[in-house]
Amino acid sequence: MIEQKTGGSVPGRMTLAAKIARLTVAGSPPTTPIPELSLYRREAPSEPTSYLHGPSICLIAQGSKRVILGEESYTYDAQNFLLTSVGLPVVAQVIEASTDRPYLGLSLKLDPGKIAQLIMDADLPSPPIRKAGSGLTVPLLDAFHRLLDLLDEPEDIPILAPLIRREIYYRLLVGDQGARLRQIVEMGSQSHQIARAIEWLKDNYSRPLRVDDLAAFAGMSTSSLHHHFRAMTAMSPLQFQKRLRLQEARLLMLTQHLDAAIAALRVGYESPSQFSREYRRLFGAPPLRDLRNLHQGAAGGVE
């Protein structure tokens, strides 16, 4: 599930942007000496990209980005962050970036095992589920600043980076999203089995799906797969596959300029008319009109 939160001080974000700008160059890979930390810089809007967004917290220090999950669209910028608790198929696009004001962001992968260990070690009580509040707090933002500062002192990374990551986990657990973050780990081993099923669906979305076979692949009973899959993704496996197919077809039409019939066949549909009906149901418009809307939105820099 993707959560969108508002918060974070403007001066702190400006400093974060300056640090990311200093540590990146145009076209540089996102990887850093801290394996879980990635830095991003783009000097122009990007084409829509489809990928499986894993458990992570993502911050934007400058610019803005659109993330589409099924029929939901999230646009976030320096006033928001995204917290994801399970791998989900998304289409992402940087929509605000230029040479003078490049898109600058970071992502930190979340480790469910380490989060679970922290909950046990600190004996943290379960927080109530809260409505949106302060979001990115000053202590949490300070922790990210210190994590970036370690990139200038690589000899300190092996000792201090794990401590700062642990602090970030703690700040998230005791903050507004603490209850939701616990959902990453409360499933226990089922979360890893569902992740395995998700990865199979991602790699084989165009193939016919038998849920019994998927359950066997994940090492679960069919009923258990249905229950835990829906709990983690709010979808059944068949609905999940359908969204993967439709999102991939949308991406093919956007980036490879395929017509709807060819894109439908490419992602596993046998009937173009069924594809068109399900596409319209998911995205709110038939393929040609939806693509026009997306291009107009990208050109204007807004949803």
C-alpha positions as a printed Julia matrix, in Angstrom:
303×3 Matrix{Float64}:
   0.0     0.0     0.0
   1.28    3.46   -0.86
   0.82    6.2     1.68
   1.06    9.88    0.82
   1.95   12.19    3.67
   2.43   15.93    4.02
   5.17   17.41    6.13
   8.79   18.47    6.39
  10.3    21.91    6.9
  11.16   24.01    3.86
  14.68   24.95    5.09
  15.43   21.29    5.82
  14.29   20.29    2.35
  16.39   23.0     0.72
  19.46   21.73    2.55
  18.6    18.18    1.53
  18.29   19.3    -2.1
  21.69   20.99   -1.94
  23.31   17.82   -0.58
  21.75   15.57   -3.23
  22.71   18.06   -5.96
  26.33   18.02   -4.77
  26.42   14.2    -4.61
  24.91   13.56   -8.06
  25.46   14.49  -11.68
  23.13   14.23  -14.66
  22.86   10.63  -15.82
  24.58    9.2   -12.76
  23.36    5.82  -11.46
  21.22    6.0    -8.31
  23.34    3.57   -6.27
  25.46    4.79   -3.37
  28.05    3.22   -1.03
  25.15    2.71    1.38
  23.43   -0.29   -0.31
  19.88    0.54    0.79
  20.15    4.24   -0.17
  19.61    5.53   -3.71
  19.9     9.12   -4.95
  18.09   10.41   -8.02
  18.7    13.38  -10.3
  16.93   14.23  -13.53
  17.23   17.43  -15.53
  14.14   16.85  -17.68
  10.75   15.15  -17.23
  10.89   11.39  -17.8
   8.83    8.96  -19.8
   6.44    6.76  -17.78
   8.31    3.77  -16.35
   6.7     0.57  -15.08
   8.29   -1.32  -12.2
   7.59   -3.15   -8.95
   7.91   -0.65   -6.12
   9.23   -2.48   -3.06
   9.06   -1.57    0.64
  10.75    1.82    0.96
  10.48    5.43    1.99
  10.96    7.93   -0.83
  11.62   11.66   -0.43
  11.74   14.39   -3.04
  13.88   17.4    -2.2
  13.14   19.28   -5.45
  10.8    18.71   -8.39
   7.79   16.41   -8.51
   6.81   12.92   -9.58
   3.63   11.06  -10.44
   3.09    7.45   -9.34
   0.1     5.53  -10.73
  -1.22    2.4    -9.02
  -4.21    1.02  -10.88
  -6.84    3.76  -10.93
  -5.09    5.76   -8.19
  -2.65    8.55   -9.01
  -0.25   10.04   -6.46
   1.66   13.23   -7.24
   4.31   14.05   -4.67
   6.98   16.68   -4.31
   9.09   18.42   -1.65
   6.05   18.69    0.62
   5.26   14.97    0.58
   6.83   11.56    0.9
   5.83    8.04   -0.07
   5.98    5.08    2.28
   5.38    1.67    0.69
   4.9    -1.48    2.7
   4.79   -4.16   -0.02
   5.9    -4.53   -3.63
   3.22   -3.18   -5.97
   3.13   -2.62   -9.75
   3.33    1.09  -10.46
   3.94    3.44  -13.36
   6.14    6.37  -12.33
   7.03    9.58  -14.15
   9.1    12.62  -13.17
   6.89   15.53  -14.2
   8.82   18.54  -12.91
  12.53   18.82  -13.7
  14.83   21.15  -15.61
  18.51   21.96  -15.95
  18.15   24.96  -13.65
  15.98   23.09  -11.13
  16.64   19.37  -11.49
  14.51   16.7    -9.92
  16.35   15.57   -6.76
  15.2    12.69   -4.59
  16.21    9.7    -2.53
  14.82    6.34   -1.54
  15.69    4.08    1.36
  14.77    0.4     1.19
  13.01   -0.91    4.28
  14.13   -4.2     5.81
  11.11   -5.95    7.41
  13.37   -8.26    9.42
  15.28   -5.38   11.0
  12.03   -3.51   11.69
  10.63   -6.58   13.44
  13.83   -6.92   15.49
  13.6    -3.26   16.53
  10.0    -3.7    17.66
  11.03   -6.64   19.84
  14.24   -5.08   21.16
  12.57   -1.81   22.13
   9.32   -3.46   23.25
   7.41   -0.8    21.33
   3.66   -0.75   22.06
   1.35   -0.83   19.07
   0.44    2.77   18.16
  -3.12    3.62   17.14
  -3.84    4.19   13.44
  -3.85    7.96   13.06
  -5.06   10.3    10.39
  -2.54   12.28    8.36
  -0.58   14.59   10.63
   2.91   16.03   10.83
   4.33   13.58    8.3
   8.08   14.0     7.86
   9.16   15.24   11.3
  12.28   17.27   12.02
  14.02   14.34   13.84
  13.29   12.04   10.89
  14.57   14.59    8.38
  17.68   15.14   10.52
  18.38   11.4    10.4
  18.28   11.45    6.59
  20.69   14.41    6.6
  23.14   12.45    8.74
  22.78    9.41    6.48
  23.71   11.54    3.45
  26.62   13.1     5.34
  28.12    9.61    5.7
  28.69    9.55    1.93
  31.48   12.06    2.54
  33.0     9.76    5.18
  32.87    6.3     3.58
  35.07    4.74    6.26
  32.29    5.43    8.8
  29.5     3.83    6.73
  29.84    0.21    7.98
  29.45    1.29   11.63
  27.2     4.36   11.55
  24.85    3.68    8.6
  23.11    0.73   10.34
  22.61    2.9    13.44
  21.05    5.74   11.46
  18.83    3.33    9.5
  17.67    1.9    12.82
  16.87    5.43   14.01
  14.87    6.08   10.83
  12.9     2.89   11.42
  12.25    4.0    15.01
  11.08    7.47   13.94
   8.7     5.9    11.44
   7.37    3.36   13.95
   6.54    6.0    16.58
   5.19    8.47   14.02
   1.89    8.82   12.19
   2.59    5.81    9.99
   3.8     3.48   12.76
   0.71    1.28   12.72
   0.85    0.86    8.95
   4.58    0.21    8.95
   4.02   -2.68   11.36
   1.89   -4.32    8.68
   5.14   -5.0     6.83
   6.32   -7.36    9.56
   3.22   -8.61   11.37
   2.48  -11.18    8.67
   5.69  -12.98    9.55
   6.82  -15.48    6.92
   3.66  -14.92    4.89
   5.01  -11.56    3.74
   7.96  -13.28    2.11
   5.69  -15.87    0.49
   3.4   -13.17   -0.87
   6.43  -11.26   -2.14
   7.48  -14.45   -3.94
   4.02  -14.72   -5.52
   4.14  -11.05   -6.54
   7.51  -11.51   -8.18
   6.18  -14.51  -10.15
   3.21  -12.49  -11.33
   5.48   -9.63  -12.36
   7.7   -11.94  -14.42
   4.81  -13.93  -15.93
   1.91  -11.47  -16.23
   1.21  -12.43  -19.85
   0.82  -16.15  -19.05
  -2.48  -17.81  -18.06
  -2.86  -17.87  -14.28
  -4.08  -20.78  -12.2
  -4.29  -19.62   -8.59
  -3.7   -23.17   -7.3
  -0.37  -23.25   -9.13
   0.59  -19.81   -7.79
  -0.23  -20.94   -4.24
   1.95  -24.03   -4.67
   4.79  -21.87   -6.02
   4.53  -19.61   -2.96
   4.35  -22.59   -0.6
   0.86  -21.77    0.66
  -2.62  -23.2     0.51
  -4.95  -21.55   -1.99
  -7.18  -20.11    0.75
  -4.16  -18.77    2.67
  -2.75  -17.19   -0.47
  -6.06  -15.44   -1.18
  -6.34  -14.16    2.4
  -2.8   -12.85    2.83
  -2.48  -11.59   -0.75
  -5.61   -9.45   -0.35
  -4.5    -8.26    3.09
  -1.2    -6.99    1.68
  -2.3    -5.65   -1.71
  -6.07   -5.04   -1.38
  -6.47   -7.21   -4.49
  -6.9   -10.86   -5.39
  -4.09  -12.48   -7.44
  -6.27  -12.36  -10.57
  -7.02   -8.66  -10.04
  -3.33   -8.03   -9.44
  -2.42   -9.78  -12.69
  -5.05   -7.79  -14.56
  -3.58   -4.53  -13.3
  -0.08   -5.65  -14.24
  -1.3    -6.43  -17.74
  -3.22   -3.18  -18.17
  -0.4    -1.05  -16.8
   2.15   -2.76  -19.02
  -0.12   -2.31  -22.05
  -0.5     1.37  -21.15
   3.28    1.7   -20.94
   3.76   -0.06  -24.3
   1.31    2.32  -25.97
   2.97    5.35  -24.37
   6.6     4.46  -24.98
   6.54    2.16  -28.02
   3.5     3.73  -29.7
   1.74    0.4   -30.18
  -1.94    0.42  -31.01
  -4.36   -0.98  -28.46
  -4.97   -4.32  -30.22
  -1.27   -5.16  -30.47
  -0.58   -4.04  -26.9
  -3.48   -6.18  -25.67
  -2.11   -9.29  -27.36
   1.4    -8.54  -26.13
   0.32   -8.58  -22.46
  -1.81  -11.72  -22.72
  -5.31  -10.63  -23.74
  -7.01  -12.76  -26.38
  -9.87  -10.32  -26.96
  -9.15   -6.67  -27.86
 -12.72   -5.73  -26.97
 -12.35   -7.21  -23.48
  -9.05   -5.35  -23.13
 -10.71   -2.07  -24.1
 -13.56   -2.59  -21.61
 -11.24   -3.44  -18.73
  -8.84   -0.65  -19.65
 -11.66    1.89  -19.56
 -12.93    0.5   -16.25
  -9.5     0.84  -14.67
  -8.24    4.11  -16.14
 -11.55    5.9   -16.67
 -11.24    6.31  -20.45
 -10.64    4.14  -23.53
  -7.0     3.76  -24.57
  -6.75    6.53  -27.17
  -8.45    9.15  -25.01
  -6.49    8.11  -21.94
  -3.19    8.46  -23.8
  -4.16   11.94  -25.02
  -4.96   12.93  -21.44
  -1.64   11.59  -20.17
   0.34   13.45  -22.83
  -1.52   16.68  -22.11
  -0.93   16.26  -18.38
   2.78   15.64  -18.9
   3.08   18.65  -21.2
   1.41   20.91  -18.63
   3.33   19.51  -15.67
   0.13   18.71  -13.74
  -2.2    15.78  -13.33
